């Protein structure tokens, strides 16, 4: 609810995975890139359903390439399987504001 009223922001939803390859490949999911995009897209759909404008959101997948911690033990792998929401100002609106002053 808090995000849907914020028209002057952009939202990037990033999906991440651990470094374990996909064991059951399908038409939709061939590798960790695909899995990370699906994670981000799932959260994006929840935000849109909650009223956030689709034009404000970007879904991105980073696969296993931006781990928080080393993938050396199961507990760390779990930390790397995540989705991050990054909120940034809408720079177009900021520039318009600056130009008007």
MMTF fields as JSON, N, C-alpha, C and O atoms, coordinates in Angstrom:
{
  "mmtfVersion": "1.0.0",
  "mmtfProducer": "UNKNOWN",
  "numBonds": 403,
  "numAtoms": 404,
  "numGroups": 101,
  "numChains": 1,
  "numModels": 1,
  "chainsPerModel": [1],
  "groupsPerChain": [101],
  "chainIdList": ["A"],
  "bondAtomList": [4, 2, 8, 6, 12, 10, 16, 14, 20, 18, 24, 22, 28, 26, 32, 30, 36, 34, 40, 38, 44, 42, 48, 46, 52, 50, 56, 54, 60, 58, 64, 62, 68, 66, 72, 70, 76, 74, 80, 78, 84, 82, 88, 86, 92, 90, 96, 94, 100, 98, 104, 102, 108, 106, 112, 110, 116, 114, 120, 118, 124, 122, 128, 126, 132, 130, 136, 134, 140, 138, 144, 142, 148, 146, 152, 150, 156, 154, 160, 158, 164, 162, 168, 166, 172, 170, 176, 174, 180, 178, 184, 182, 188, 186, 192, 190, 196, 194, 200, 198, 204, 202, 208, 206, 212, 210, 216, 214, 220, 218, 224, 222, 228, 226, 232, 230, 236, 234, 240, 238, 244, 242, 248, 246, 252, 250, 256, 254, 260, 258, 264, 262, 268, 266, 272, 270, 276, 274, 280, 278, 284, 282, 288, 286, 292, 290, 296, 294, 300, 298, 304, 302, 308, 306, 312, 310, 316, 314, 320, 318, 324, 322, 328, 326, 332, 330, 336, 334, 340, 338, 344, 342, 348, 346, 352, 350, 356, 354, 360, 358, 364, 362, 368, 366, 372, 370, 376, 374, 380, 378, 384, 382, 388, 386, 392, 390, 396, 394, 400, 398],
  "bondOrderList": [1, 1, 1, 1, 1, 1, 1, 1, 1, 1, 1, 1, 1, 1, 1, 1, 1, 1, 1, 1, 1, 1, 1, 1, 1, 1, 1, 1, 1, 1, 1, 1, 1, 1, 1, 1, 1, 1, 1, 1, 1, 1, 1, 1, 1, 1, 1, 1, 1, 1, 1, 1, 1, 1, 1, 1, 1, 1, 1, 1, 1, 1, 1, 1, 1, 1, 1, 1, 1, 1, 1, 1, 1, 1, 1, 1, 1, 1, 1, 1, 1, 1, 1, 1, 1, 1, 1, 1, 1, 1, 1, 1, 1, 1, 1, 1, 1, 1, 1, 1],
  "groupList": [{"groupName": "UNK", "atomNameList": ["N", "CA", "C", "O"], "elementList": ["N", "C", "C", "O"], "formalChargeList": [0, 0, 0, 0], "bondAtomList": [1, 0, 2, 1, 3, 2], "bondOrderList": [1, 1, 2], "singleLetterCode": "X", "chemCompType": "L-PEPTIDE LINKING"}],
  "groupTypeList": [0, 0, 0, 0, 0, 0, 0, 0, 0, 0, 0, 0, 0, 0, 0, 0, 0, 0, 0, 0, 0, 0, 0, 0, 0, 0, 0, 0, 0, 0, 0, 0, 0, 0, 0, 0, 0, 0, 0, 0, 0, 0, 0, 0, 0, 0, 0, 0, 0, 0, 0, 0, 0, 0, 0, 0, 0, 0, 0, 0, 0, 0, 0, 0, 0, 0, 0, 0, 0, 0, 0, 0, 0, 0, 0, 0, 0, 0, 0, 0, 0, 0, 0, 0, 0, 0, 0, 0, 0, 0, 0, 0, 0, 0, 0, 0, 0, 0, 0, 0, 0],
  "groupIdList": [1, 2, 3, 4, 5, 6, 7, 8, 9, 10, 11, 12, 13, 14, 15, 16, 17, 18, 19, 20, 21, 22, 23, 24, 25, 26, 27, 28, 29, 30, 31, 32, 33, 34, 35, 36, 37, 38, 39, 40, 41, 42, 43, 44, 45, 46, 47, 48, 49, 50, 51, 52, 53, 54, 55, 56, 57, 58, 59, 60, 61, 62, 63, 64, 65, 66, 67, 68, 69, 70, 71, 72, 73, 74, 75, 76, 77, 78, 79, 80, 81, 82, 83, 84, 85, 86, 87, 88, 89, 90, 91, 92, 93, 94, 95, 96, 97, 98, 99, 100, 101],
  "secStructList": [7, 6, 6, 6, 6, 7, 6, 6, 3, 3, 3, 3, 3, 3, 3, 7, 7, 7, 1, 7, 7, 7, 1, 1, 7, 7, 1, 1, 7, 1, 1, 2, 2, 2, 2, 2, 2, 2, 2, 2, 2, 2, 2, 2, 2, 2, 2, 2, 2, 6, 6, 7, 7, 4, 4, 4, 3, 3, 3, 3, 3, 7, 6, 6, 1, 1, 7, 1, 1, 7, 1, 1, 1, 2, 2, 2, 2, 2, 2, 2, 1, 7, 3, 3, 3, 3, 3, 3, 3, 7, 2, 2, 2, 2, 2, 2, 2, 2, 2, 2, 7],
  "xCoordList": [0.826, 0.0, 0.868, 0.548, 1.943, 2.804, 3.412, 3.575, 3.744, 4.389, 3.416, 3.806, 2.169, 1.236, 0.95, 0.586, 1.105, 0.858, 2.078, 1.98, 3.202, 4.448, 4.622, 5.141, 4.197, 4.266, 5.613, 5.889, 6.45, 7.727, 8.915, 10.044, 8.644, 9.719, 9.685, 8.675, 10.793, 10.881, 11.278, 11.98, 10.833, 11.088, 11.75, 11.229, 12.894, 13.532, 13.442, 13.845, 12.916, 12.828, 13.871, 13.796, 14.838, 15.927, 15.782, 15.665, 15.791, 15.796, 17.214, 18.007, 17.531, 18.862, 18.728, 17.694, 19.781, 19.806, 21.139, 22.058, 21.217, 22.512, 23.207, 22.757, 24.28, 25.039, 24.738, 25.472, 23.672, 23.293, 22.517, 21.502, 22.977, 22.267, 20.843, 20.554, 19.977, 18.602, 18.637, 19.247, 17.979, 18.021, 16.918, 17.123, 15.756, 14.645, 14.362, 13.548, 15.033, 14.836, 13.481, 12.992, 12.887, 11.591, 11.621, 12.635, 10.512, 10.401, 10.625, 11.188, 10.179, 10.235, 11.492, 11.873, 12.135, 13.273, 14.413, 14.37, 15.432, 16.587, 17.776, 18.604, 17.852, 19.025, 18.692, 17.548, 19.699, 19.484, 19.095, 18.441, 19.489, 19.024, 17.493, 16.831, 16.954, 15.501, 14.816, 13.81, 15.366, 14.785, 14.788, 13.805, 15.874, 15.957, 14.966, 14.381, 14.777, 13.784, 12.376, 11.545, 12.11, 10.787, 10.526, 9.407, 11.547, 11.391, 11.027, 10.097, 11.76, 11.508, 10.123, 9.418, 9.741, 8.441, 7.303, 6.276, 7.467, 6.43, 6.175, 5.024, 7.237, 7.09, 6.509, 5.685, 6.937, 6.414, 4.903, 4.187, 4.417, 2.971, 2.216, 1.106, 2.812, 2.184, 2.094, 1.066, 3.156, 3.146, 2.097, 1.378, 2.008, 1.02, -0.393, -1.27, -0.609, -1.926, -2.286, -3.46, -1.268, -1.48, -1.654, -1.861, -1.574, -1.855, -0.677, -0.854, 0.522, 1.676, 1.576, 1.262, 1.837, 1.752, 2.836, 4.007, 2.468, 3.464, 4.58, 5.705, 4.276, 5.299, 6.394, 7.443, 6.158, 7.15, 8.086, 9.061, 7.811, 8.524, 9.346, 8.916, 10.533, 11.381, 11.714, 12.141, 11.521, 11.911, 13.209, 13.34, 14.162, 15.467, 15.935, 15.65, 16.657, 17.247, 18.752, 19.326, 19.392, 20.852, 21.449, 22.665, 20.603, 21.121, 21.942, 21.598, 23.037, 23.922, 25.087, 26.031, 25.033, 26.204, 26.359, 27.328, 25.433, 25.565, 25.248, 24.299, 26.031, 25.742, 26.031, 26.936, 25.244, 25.525, 26.709, 27.555, 26.745, 27.787, 28.264, 27.632, 29.361, 29.902, 28.885, 28.161, 28.83, 27.91, 28.515, 28.188, 29.385, 30.129, 29.364, 29.701, 28.343, 27.545, 26.059, 25.683, 25.219, 23.78, 23.166, 22.308, 23.593, 23.036, 23.322, 22.474, 24.499, 24.833, 24.048, 23.593, 23.889, 23.111, 21.699, 21.138, 21.141, 19.796, 19.744, 18.771, 20.767, 20.808, 20.886, 20.393, 21.498, 21.658, 20.407, 20.275, 19.49, 18.216, 17.256, 16.623, 17.16, 16.425, 15.882, 16.213, 15.043, 14.56, 14.803, 14.506, 15.338, 15.583, 14.703, 14.496, 14.192, 13.409, 14.224, 14.563, 14.531, 15.357, 14.489, 13.932, 14.384, 13.546, 14.447, 15.344, 14.187, 14.977, 14.038, 12.892, 14.517, 13.663, 13.46, 14.331, 12.313, 12.051, 12.834, 12.424, 13.943, 14.832, 14.186, 14.506, 13.287, 12.581, 11.805, 11.831, 11.119, 10.357, 11.29, 10.987, 12.411, 13.383, 13.931, 14.043, 14.272, 14.79, 13.738, 14.064, 12.488, 11.408, 11.294, 11.115, 11.4, 11.326, 12.482, 12.286, 13.669, 14.842, 14.746, 15.134, 14.23, 14.1, 13.063, 13.194, 12.045, 10.983, 11.41, 10.744, 12.504, 12.974, 14.032, 14.546],
  "yCoordList": [-1.192, 0.0, 1.254, 2.227, 1.243, 2.429, 2.754, 3.925, 1.736, 1.963, 2.467, 3.247, 2.041, 2.417, 3.908, 4.442, 4.586, 6.023, 6.851, 8.071, 6.215, 6.913, 6.951, 6.004, 8.024, 8.137, 8.666, 8.653, 9.13, 9.733, 8.796, 9.246, 7.495, 6.513, 5.471, 5.295, 4.798, 3.61, 2.447, 2.629, 1.271, 0.086, -0.964, -1.32, -1.457, -2.577, -3.787, -3.728, -4.867, -6.113, -7.055, -7.416, -7.45, -8.326, -9.705, -9.838, -10.727, -12.097, -12.646, -12.325, -13.472, -14.063, -15.553, -16.005, -16.302, -17.732, -18.097, -17.281, -19.342, -19.872, -20.402, -20.141, -21.128, -21.591, -23.034, -23.623, -23.599, -24.967, -24.934, -24.244, -25.667, -25.671, -26.226, -27.029, -25.792, -26.286, -27.773, -28.177, -28.585, -30.03, -30.494, -31.42, -29.855, -30.238, -29.09, -28.212, -29.108, -28.051, -28.212, -29.324, -27.076, -27.089, -26.063, -25.405, -25.942, -24.951, -23.547, -22.69, -23.318, -21.985, -21.721, -20.568, -22.782, -22.594, -23.529, -24.735, -22.936, -23.703, -23.592, -24.499, -22.468, -22.234, -21.234, -20.803, -20.878, -19.961, -18.55, -17.829, -18.152, -16.855, -16.863, -15.944, -17.92, -18.02, -18.04, -17.361, -18.822, -18.905, -17.541, -17.16, -16.816, -15.505, -14.513, -13.7, -14.574, -13.704, -14.074, -13.196, -15.367, -15.801, -15.329, -14.94, -15.363, -14.851, -13.367, -12.934, -12.603, -11.162, -10.879, -9.989, -11.626, -11.425, -11.748, -11.069, -12.763, -13.111, -11.96, -11.631, -11.356, -10.222, -9.014, -8.285, -8.805, -7.699, -7.819, -6.828, -9.012, -9.226, -8.937, -8.405, -9.285, -8.986, -7.475, -6.969, -6.758, -5.294, -4.655, -3.749, -5.126, -4.584, -4.887, -4.024, -6.107, -6.471, -5.587, -5.309, -5.15, -4.27, -2.809, -1.973, -2.487, -1.131, -0.323, 0.828, -0.889, -0.16, -0.155, -1.18, 0.979, 1.098, 0.253, 0.359, -0.582, -1.407, -0.586, -1.068, 0.646, 1.492, 1.911, 2.399, 1.724, 2.082, 0.926, 1.122, -0.268, -1.456, -2.083, -2.147, -2.542, -3.34, -4.625, -4.588, -5.757, -7.049, -7.491, -7.448, -7.914, -8.324, -9.585, -9.799, -10.412, -11.61, -11.545, -11.213, -11.856, -11.826, -13.218, -13.362, -14.241, -15.596, -15.77, -15.251, -16.509, -16.768, -15.789, -16.004, -14.731, -13.882, -12.709, -11.957, -12.536, -11.486, -12.055, -11.616, -13.019, -13.629, -12.664, -11.833, -12.791, -12.035, -12.64, -11.934, -13.968, -14.714, -15.854, -16.17, -16.456, -17.591, -18.733, -18.944, -19.458, -20.586, -21.895, -22.961, -21.833, -23.02, -23.955, -25.135, -23.46, -24.312, -24.035, -22.986, -25.0, -24.909, -23.637, -23.021, -23.244, -22.044, -20.796, -19.91, -20.729, -19.592, -19.63, -18.595, -20.824, -20.948, -20.404, -19.734, -20.707, -20.232, -18.703, -18.117, -18.056, -16.587, -15.997, -14.895, -16.722, -16.218, -16.403, -15.766, -17.259, -17.434, -16.376, -16.567, -15.272, -14.136, -13.246, -13.406, -12.315, -11.257, -9.935, -9.803, -8.966, -7.643, -6.62, -6.69, -5.675, -4.577, -3.303, -2.925, -2.652, -1.449, -0.277, -0.286, 0.715, 1.878, 3.07, 3.404, 3.701, 4.866, 6.005, 5.765, 7.235, 8.348, 8.309, 7.861, 8.779, 8.921, 10.141, 11.276, 9.909, 11.006, 11.958, 13.147, 11.461, 12.354, 13.415, 14.597, 12.972, 13.918, 14.876, 16.062, 14.369, 15.215, 16.289, 17.454, 15.894, 16.861, 17.913, 19.09, 17.493, 18.453, 19.467, 20.663, 18.969, 19.845, 20.836, 22.018, 20.367, 21.239, 22.285, 23.438, 21.88, 22.812, 23.896, 25.022, 23.559, 24.528, 25.585, 26.609, 25.338, 26.31, 27.155, 28.026],
  "zCoordList": [0.0, 0.0, 0.0, -0.684, 0.745, 0.817, -0.541, -0.883, -1.308, -2.603, -3.662, -4.532, -3.604, -4.673, -4.707, -5.755, -3.587, -3.536, -3.929, -4.053, -4.122, -4.46, -5.976, -6.567, -6.594, -8.054, -8.537, -9.737, -7.616, -8.0, -7.765, -7.567, -7.789, -7.604, -8.719, -9.4, -8.884, -9.728, -8.835, -7.84, -9.189, -8.382, -9.257, -10.314, -8.817, -9.496, -8.571, -7.409, -9.097, -8.352, -8.939, -10.113, -8.126, -8.581, -7.955, -6.737, -8.801, -8.324, -8.33, -9.215, -7.341, -7.2, -6.888, -6.397, -7.178, -6.873, -6.223, -6.143, -5.763, -5.351, -6.603, -7.719, -6.429, -7.6, -8.002, -8.795, -7.465, -7.818, -9.134, -9.228, -10.15, -11.438, -11.311, -10.424, -12.198, -12.247, -12.588, -13.578, -11.761, -12.005, -12.958, -13.743, -12.889, -13.77, -14.726, -14.44, -15.845, -16.834, -17.502, -17.698, -17.847, -18.517, -19.641, -19.877, -20.315, -21.379, -20.833, -21.513, -19.599, -19.012, -18.195, -17.991, -17.728, -16.848, -17.243, -17.0, -17.858, -18.306, -17.354, -17.272, -16.635, -15.795, -14.685, -14.546, -13.905, -12.787, -13.225, -12.472, -14.431, -14.95, -15.012, -14.532, -15.615, -15.755, -14.387, -14.181, -13.456, -12.114, -11.432, -10.797, -11.559, -10.901, -11.513, -10.796, -12.817, -13.465, -13.006, -12.772, -12.878, -12.415, -10.984, -10.651, -10.151, -8.781, -8.81, -8.129, -9.594, -9.675, -10.253, -9.777, -11.267, -11.903, -10.942, -10.953, -10.121, -9.137, -8.175, -7.886, -7.685, -6.769, -7.505, -6.953, -8.74, -9.543, -9.699, -9.562, -9.983, -10.141, -8.847, -8.88, -7.711, -6.42, -6.222, -5.77, -6.554, -6.416, -7.321, -6.898, -8.567, -9.511, -9.018, -9.068, -8.544, -8.01, -6.814, -6.568, -6.077, -4.933, -5.297, -4.417, -6.589, -7.022, -7.523, -7.922, -7.516, -8.049, -9.573, -10.179, -10.184, -11.643, -12.311, -11.946, -13.28, -13.975, -14.608, -14.746, -14.992, -15.615, -14.639, -15.057, -13.35, -12.335, -11.994, -11.268, -12.499, -12.033, -13.15, -14.301, -12.786, -13.67, -12.928, -11.774, -13.585, -13.011, -13.666, -14.889, -12.855, -13.377, -12.668, -11.49, -13.408, -12.828, -12.883, -13.92, -11.785, -11.729, -11.582, -11.459, -11.595, -11.479, -10.221, -9.159, -10.352, -9.212, -9.145, -8.385, -9.922, -10.126, -9.158, -9.264, -8.224, -7.201, -5.818, -5.169, -5.372, -4.067, -2.915, -2.993, -1.852, -0.631, 0.108, 0.657, 0.108, 0.814, -0.079, -1.087, 0.29, -0.45, -0.481, 0.492, -1.575, -1.717, -1.215, -1.737, -0.217, 0.205, 1.133, 1.221, 1.828, 2.719, 2.49, 1.966, 2.896, 2.65, 3.231, 2.599, 4.418, 5.053, 4.216, 4.109, 3.631, 2.772, 1.468, 0.982, 0.902, -0.335, -0.123, -0.99, 1.046, 1.364, 1.376, 0.9, 1.907, 1.938, 0.532, 0.29, -0.384, -1.75, -2.598, -3.643, -2.169, -2.872, -2.334, -1.296, -3.046, -2.509, -3.627, -4.802, -3.216, -4.093, -3.375, -2.188, -4.092, -3.526, -4.234, -5.445, -3.463, -4.019, -3.833, -2.711, -4.944, -4.93, -5.378, -6.476, -4.525, -4.804, -5.103, -4.329, -6.243, -6.644, -7.029, -7.408, -6.934, -7.362, -8.873, -9.618, -9.306, -10.738, -11.21, -10.97, -11.871, -12.258, -13.253, -13.261, -14.09, -15.019, -14.245, -14.586, -13.204, -12.385, -11.651, -11.517, -11.18, -10.496, -11.434, -11.052, -12.661, -13.629, -13.985, -14.139, -14.115, -14.39, -13.253, -13.483, -12.039, -10.878, -10.871, -10.589, -11.174, -11.198, -12.31, -12.118, -13.469, -14.594, -14.318, -14.797, -13.555, -13.282, -12.264, -12.111, -11.58, -10.569, -11.109, -10.406]
}
